[in-house]
Amino acid sequence: MRKRENPLVAQFMDVLEEQGYRDTLPRRAVLQAIAQKEKHFTAEALREQLPGVGRATIYRSLKLLVDAGVLCRVLLEDGNLRYQLSRQGHHHHLLCVDCGVSADLIGCDIESRLKNVAASHDFQVSGHWLEVYGRCRQCAEAQAMMA
């Protein structure tokens, strides 16, 4: 791990270098910006935060980080795509359609079911992505009081 550097950025760079990607200044700027994020974010917000980094570099970096398992994609009900750090490995999300809060669903037991269904259709599963939409407790209670 690199000395005098954000440990998360160093970890990201180690993962990317293990997969054969070069350490570039624009990529490092993207990694440093992402390491500071506590909530999910859009590629556009990252672009606005890093005006000196090209759009293609940002999108390529996001794809690399998703492919490496460092980031995960979160697809909101309105179709907007966001990203967040993937600290838990493979997982899914519960997303509130009213306030936008998300909760992680850790552990995934549908992979084997998907493979069985896919096999019955002569299809090989390479992965899956699941988002569950609904209302968090606070929003559900607020809606119930309005009804």
C-alpha positions, 0 to 999 in steps of 0.5 A: 500500500502507498504511504501518505495516501488515503488508505481507501485510494491506495486500496482502489489503486492496488485493486486496479493495478492487480487487474493491469490498469495503470496509475494515472493522475486523472484516475487517481483524482476520480478515486480520491473524489469517490473515497470522500463520498459517504452516500451514493452519487451520480457520474454527473456530480463527479464531473462537476466536482472534477472539471479538469478530468474528462467525461470519458475518463470519469465514465471509464473509471466508474466502469472499471471500479464497478467491474473490480467490485470497488463500486456498485451501481444503484438504479433508482426507480426514476431511472437515474443511475448512481454509484456507491462504494461497495464495502460489503461485496456483492449485495442489493438495495432497498430504495425508498421511492419517496425520500431516496434513502437506501439500505443494503441487502447483504447476502444473496441467495438468488444466484443459484435459483437464477442459474437453475432457471437460466439452465432450463432455457440454455442460458448461462448467467454471468451476473445479476443486479437487483434493486427493491423499490418501496417506502422506508418506515418513516415515509410509509408512516407519513403516507398512512397518516395522510390517508 
